[in-house]
């Protein structure tokens, strides 16, 4: 593999850049292209990657040992992909490369591979596990789908004892992996563009994934989630070790009890098979983050770690980039950016700030027309039932999808108003333009949360820029 060279089409993506960083650290020659420059490209340049801005067939070298890496987002008419096929070069989907990296370390280095999956929480759990292994000075490496703030990277090579990866089910590629320790946080219908038959398709994909795991691998399941328990029933005859975790069932293998919610955090006891192990403190709020902590604790203990050797590091974890991350603060207004783009994720975040005395403003950018269409009622319910004071909805972030008739943000707001007494406003245009229209709607002491997987993440910075420009006039 050392003779292989890698070229990433759209190298700036969070998943693609992670794989590229790992390979660069391992000493491989890496190049890549992207449509525009971004903050994810400079670290790659500094590590030695050759970066091209714009997709052009000239970026593909006629070298037999060149492997071209693509993601699901790369279209068949991409000029670099066309050139690679014409030259007969090996083409890896990003999941193929991640699977190859994991399998190689497992086979050659006897690495323990942690794979974190599920509809919600896989970025936070994979990042938290990576953070704890790094803090505990373990020879560990990771490739995850977000920036670990304390380490300031989405990928790191620091040895081969442990390897942590976020496993994406959105396009079915999860079936390519075989972790030694697999965590399935939860299962819920999402990615409706791929799972055409709904939950039936999702179960089928995870059945294939579990069937592909090596004998005696550990599968850690959320006992409080109906669909993960259904998955367990469907696969309980497999030669695997199934382990459960729960916040409500004391009979689970791992149980979080005596939960105390503190200001923007929590404290709880951890039990293993009914025996008290000790206390974990979290510095990020919400029940969902207790689940995240408990699943990571389960994984690390199943890998052989002692509770006292890992529990002390949880309190230092401030969450992943774009997961309840402060984006701006001005005029006594706090703006929190959150990647939540599914009703369950949004509800979890809103519940975590339910005790705040500030006026709560949610700014929602729907992500994909298919998701908004398929979960329309669920999105209405999640904003209606979580004690917000103002809902602002921007235009749909298409993510390469075509528009769907009568599925848009304006109609969503109209429907929401018919079902709720909460004030709701539709703001059209780009996020930069929308920020100028939104600023006058905000008041001192507001807590503003921006939700979505698109460019809504820029909203906080734009709002702050607009405010600074306003007071300078």
Buried (B, 14 or more C-beta within 10 A) or exposed (E): EEEEBBBBBBBBBBBBBBBBBBBBBEEBBBBBBBEEEEEBBEBBEEEEBBBBBEBEBEBBEEEEEBBBBBBBBBEEEBBBBEBBEEBEBBBBBBBBBBBBBBBBBBEEEEBBBBBBBBBBBBBBBBBBBBBBBBBBEBEBBBBBBBBBBBBEBBBBBBBBBBBBBBBBBEBBBBBBBBBBBBBBBBBBBBBBBBBEEEEEBBBBBBBEBBEEBEEEBBBBBBBBBEBBBBBBEBBEEBEBEBBBBBBEEEEBBBBBEEEEBEEBBBBBBBBBEEEEBEBBBBBBBBBBBBBBBBBBBBBBBBBEBEBEEBBBBBBEBBBBBBBBBEBBEBBEBBBBBBBBBBBBBBBBBBBBBEEBEBBBBBBBBBBBBBBBBBBBEBBBBBBBEBEBBBBBBBBBBEBEBEEEEEBBBEEBBEBBBEEBEBEBBBBEEEBBBBBBBBBEBBBEEBBBBBBBBBEBBBBBBBBBBBBEEEEEE
